[in-house]
């Protein structure tokens, strides 16, 4: 199982936001579909010290954990941890 985490963090100066990409299955007879999403988050940024409530976000069967990254990124800006499963 893939789990992606978002959390309140302070990126280092000059850090650049990442982008997300994944592949989703298509309706038969179509081939899988690749997509990418620009992000606001900085990958592997240092977490701000503290305790945060965790929200687990399930993206549904055959979906990518990043499909709702807009929501998990927003949760992190409000002091929550977000786990995409």
Secondary structure, 3 states (H helix, E strand, C coil): CCCEEECCEECCCCCCCCEEEEEECCCCCCCCEEEEEECCCCCCCEECCCCCCEEEECCCCCCCHHHHHHHHHHHHHCCCEEEEC
